[in-house]
Amino acid sequence: MTRGLDETHQPSRTSWVASANGHPDFPIQNLPFGVFSPPGGDPRIGVAIGDQVLDVRAAVALLDPAWQRALSQPILNDWFAHGPANATALRRRLSTLLSDPAHRDEVEPHLSPQAEATMHLPARIGDYTDFYVGIHHATNVGRLFRPDAPLLPNYKYVPIGYHGRASSVRVSGTPVIRPSGQRKAPQADEPTYGPTQRLDYELELGLWIGQGNDLGSPIPIGEAGEHIAGYCLLNDWSAREIQAWEYQPLGPFLAKNFLTSISPWVVTVDALLPFRRAMPPRPAGDPAPLPYLADPANQASGALGIALEVTLTTEVMRAAGLPPHTLSRGEAAAAMYWSAAQIVAHHSANGCNLQPGDLIGTGTLSIAEDSGLGSLLEISEGGKAPVTLANGETRSFLEDGDELTMKAWCEVEGAVRIGFGTCSGRVLPAR
């Protein structure tokens, strides 16, 4: 199907839910999905509208009977499998219910404050894959270890990725218990075991897979975008010295599988339509994508105009009532060498079967400027240039008690701003 702008995107559309009008994240033009529990209740699907959440299970009688079974589940997997045409139709129905005052009496009883909700993972994650499509991050990190050749020869031909650990993906707010593992100091003869001293974050977007594909049947690049149900924020927490010791020859393992945090709301592909843009042109001399990754439509509108921000508070800052310190501000479109559709097409190119509810990370999204770096490894130049916070504290890597928060939003002339909410985690001591 071909998705396009419709009445749900109109800037003039407002909601009878007063808090939605002018809300920085969840106006009626957004309508992201999540899974929540009201006080004393069990998990169910919800939709964010302003500072409220619509209980979809409770309101399911107002929706198409063909959708009711999937939308009554405590996870979004079955709904994701319904595909893009149904996703667009449900968005239009919800937008009508929440904008037309004629529906207020029947819908309002199914609203409750987000502040009272407990958020859960949106889906049962069968598989989690993390990519490495942020070219500036790949270059910066490569330069730390290979100053003369920071990017390996395959980077501009292959969307690089590795299989992560689905069992340790958790929703925003889950504490970050400092991991332990083997690490070897550069001058040491042997490794030691203990808590990481170089705990880091990685600013990423997460892609939720909607309809999957059969084993042995690759997803063509021209159809790959239709297999994405939506997006979230993703923090790929990383223990850097453990990573440096273990990652060769098979890649990250204990350095990353202890926790991955995601924001709870799934911002749909339809909601992001006004903010899509052309993929940045490749630098002169870079190879063109191989045919299975090349698509004119993807080149014309495959990039995501999503602003990204990372802030930090320490125990000392919170005790003093100080505001968060901004570590970086950047944008996804300026960071991604490969598009979301290219990630999906490549993932399935060998016949790998993607399934509804699978999660894919983009990899760290750093921009070319120092103001938009997506990890402390880059910001502190591997620990050589500590960050000085507003209160005089310094950080090369995260310390116990530090709380990191990621935010993302889309803003462009002629459209209403929408946001992703937050993805946060506070570091606790090793056990």
Backbone hydrogen bonds, N-H to C=O, Kabsch-Sander energy under -0.5 kcal/mol:
donor,donor_aa,acceptor,acceptor_aa,energy
3,R,1,M,-0.6
9,H,6,D,-1.7
10,Q,7,E,-0.9
13,R,10,Q,-1.6
16,W,98,L,-1.3
17,V,98,L,-0.6
18,A,16,W,-1.1
20,A,17,V,-2.1
21,N,17,V,-0.6
21,N,18,A,-1.1
22,G,20,A,-0.7
23,H,20,A,-1.6
30,N,27,P,-2.0
31,L,27,P,-0.9
33,F,266,V,-1.9
34,G,46,G,-2.3
35,V,120,H,-0.6
36,F,44,R,-2.7
37,S,118,T,-2.2
41,G,38,P,-2.8
44,R,36,F,-2.2
45,I,73,Q,-0.7
46,G,34,G,-2.9
47,V,54,L,-1.5
48,A,32,P,-1.8
49,I,52,Q,-2.4
50,G,26,F,-3.5
52,Q,49,I,-2.1
53,V,112,S,-2.4
54,L,47,V,-3.0
55,D,53,V,-0.5
55,D,110,H,-2.9
56,V,45,I,-1.7
56,V,54,L,-1.1
57,R,45,I,-0.8
59,A,55,D,-1.5
60,V,57,R,-1.0
62,L,59,A,-2.1
63,L,60,V,-1.9
67,W,64,D,-2.1
68,Q,64,D,-0.8
68,Q,65,P,-0.6
69,R,65,P,-0.5
71,L,67,W,-2.3
72,S,68,Q,-0.7
72,S,69,R,-0.8
73,Q,70,A,-1.1
76,L,122,P,-2.1
80,F,76,L,-3.1
81,A,77,N,-1.7
82,H,79,W,-1.9
83,G,80,F,-1.5
86,N,82,H,-0.5
87,A,83,G,-1.8
88,T,84,P,-2.5
89,A,85,A,-2.0
90,L,86,N,-2.7
91,R,87,A,-2.1
92,R,88,T,-2.1
93,R,89,A,-2.0
94,L,90,L,-2.8
95,S,91,R,-2.5
96,T,92,R,-1.9
97,L,93,R,-2.4
98,L,94,L,-2.1
99,S,95,S,-0.8
99,S,96,T,-0.7
100,D,96,T,-2.5
103,H,100,D,-2.3
104,R,101,P,-1.3
107,V,103,H,-1.6
108,E,104,R,-2.9
110,H,107,V,-2.4
111,L,108,E,-1.9
112,S,53,V,-1.5
114,Q,51,D,-2.8
115,A,51,D,-0.5
116,E,113,P,-1.2
117,A,114,Q,-1.7
118,T,37,S,-2.5
119,M,117,A,-0.6
120,H,35,V,-2.6
125,I,123,A,-0.8
126,G,124,R,-0.8
129,T,359,L,-2.2
130,D,162,Y,-2.7
131,F,129,T,-0.5
131,F,361,G,-2.5
132,Y,160,I,-1.6
133,V,362,T,-2.5
135,I,133,V,-1.2
135,I,335,A,-1.3
136,H,335,A,-0.5
136,H,366,S,-0.5
138,A,134,G,-2.5
139,T,135,I,-2.3
140,N,136,H,-2.7
141,V,137,H,-2.9
142,G,138,A,-2.2
143,R,139,T,-2.3
144,L,140,N,-1.1
144,L,141,V,-0.5
145,F,141,V,-1.0
145,F,142,G,-0.5
146,R,142,G,-3.9
149,A,146,R,-1.2
155,Y,152,L,-1.8
157,Y,154,N,-2.0
158,V,154,N,-2.6
160,I,158,V,-1.1
162,Y,130,D,-2.4
164,G,128,Y,-2.5
166,A,164,G,-0.7
168,S,165,R,-0.7
169,V,166,A,-1.6
170,R,260,T,-2.9
172,S,262,I,-2.1
173,G,424,S,-3.0
174,T,171,V,-1.6
176,V,426,R,-2.9
177,I,175,P,-0.8
178,R,176,V,-0.6
178,R,428,L,-2.4
181,G,194,G,-2.1
183,R,192,T,-2.3
188,A,185,A,-1.6
192,T,183,R,-2.5
194,G,181,G,-1.9
196,T,179,P,-2.8
199,L,398,L,-0.5
200,D,238,S,-3.0
203,L,374,G,-2.1
204,E,202,E,-0.6
204,E,234,L,-2.2
206,G,232,C,-3.1
207,L,360,I,-3.3
208,W,230,G,-2.8
209,I,207,L,-0.5
209,I,358,D,-2.5
210,G,227,H,-2.9
213,N,354,L,-1.5
216,G,351,G,-3.1
217,S,214,D,-2.3
223,E,220,P,-1.7
224,A,220,P,-1.0
224,A,221,I,-0.5
226,E,223,E,-1.1
227,H,224,A,-1.7
228,I,225,G,-1.3
229,A,208,W,-3.0
229,A,227,H,-0.5
230,G,208,W,-1.0
231,Y,267,V,-2.3
232,C,206,G,-1.9
234,L,204,E,-2.5
235,N,261,S,-3.1
236,D,202,E,-1.5
236,D,234,L,-0.6
237,W,235,N,-1.4
238,S,200,D,-2.3
239,A,255,A,-2.2
240,R,198,R,-2.4
240,R,238,S,-0.8
243,Q,239,A,-2.5
244,A,240,R,-2.5
245,W,241,E,-1.3
246,E,242,I,-2.0
247,Y,243,Q,-2.3
251,G,247,Y,-3.9
256,K,253,F,-1.7
257,N,253,F,-1.9
259,L,256,K,-0.8
260,T,168,S,-1.8
261,S,235,N,-2.1
262,I,170,R,-1.9
263,S,233,L,-1.8
266,V,33,F,-3.7
267,V,231,Y,-2.6
267,V,265,W,-0.8
268,T,266,V,-0.6
269,V,229,A,-0.9
272,L,268,T,-1.2
273,L,270,D,-1.3
275,F,272,L,-1.9
276,R,273,L,-1.3
277,R,303,A,-1.9
279,M,299,Q,-2.4
286,D,283,P,-2.3
293,L,290,L,-2.7
294,A,291,P,-1.2
299,Q,295,D,-2.3
300,A,296,P,-2.0
301,S,297,A,-1.6
302,G,298,N,-2.0
303,A,277,R,-2.3
305,G,275,F,-2.0
305,G,303,A,-0.6
306,I,304,L,-1.9
307,A,305,G,-0.5
307,A,409,W,-3.2
308,L,330,G,-2.5
309,E,407,K,-2.3
310,V,328,S,-2.2
311,T,405,T,-2.7
312,L,325,H,-2.4
313,T,403,E,-2.1
318,R,314,T,-2.5
319,A,315,E,-2.3
320,A,316,V,-1.6
321,G,318,R,-1.0
322,L,317,M,-2.8
325,H,312,L,-3.0
326,T,324,P,-0.5
327,L,310,V,-2.7
327,L,325,H,-0.6
328,S,310,V,-1.4
329,R,371,S,-2.7
330,G,308,L,-2.3
332,A,306,I,-2.6
333,A,304,L,-1.1
335,A,331,E,-0.5
335,A,332,A,-1.5
336,M,332,A,-1.9
337,Y,133,V,-3.2
337,Y,335,A,-0.6
338,W,133,V,-0.5
340,A,302,G,-0.6
343,I,339,S,-1.9
344,V,340,A,-2.1
345,A,341,A,-2.7
346,H,342,Q,-2.5
347,H,343,I,-2.5
348,S,344,V,-1.6
349,A,346,H,-1.1
351,G,348,S,-2.5
354,L,352,C,-0.7
357,G,209,I,-2.5
358,D,355,Q,-2.5
359,L,127,D,-2.4
360,I,207,L,-2.2
361,G,129,T,-3.0
362,T,205,L,-2.2
365,L,203,L,-2.9
366,S,364,T,-0.9
367,I,372,G,-2.1
372,G,369,E,-1.7
373,L,370,D,-1.0
379,I,375,S,-2.2
380,S,376,L,-3.0
381,E,378,E,-1.1
382,G,377,L,-2.9
384,K,380,S,-0.6
384,K,381,E,-1.0
385,A,380,S,-3.0
387,V,395,R,-3.2
389,L,387,V,-0.6
389,L,393,E,-3.5
392,G,389,L,-2.0
395,R,387,V,-2.0
398,L,199,L,-2.8
401,G,427,V,-2.7
402,D,399,E,-2.1
403,E,313,T,-2.9
404,L,425,G,-2.4
405,T,311,T,-2.5
406,M,423,C,-2.6
407,K,309,E,-2.5
408,A,421,G,-0.8
409,W,307,A,-1.7
410,C,418,I,-3.0
415,A,412,V,-1.7
418,I,410,C,-1.6
419,G,25,D,-2.6
420,F,408,A,-2.4
423,C,406,M,-1.9
425,G,404,L,-1.8
427,V,402,D,-2.9
428,L,176,V,-3.0
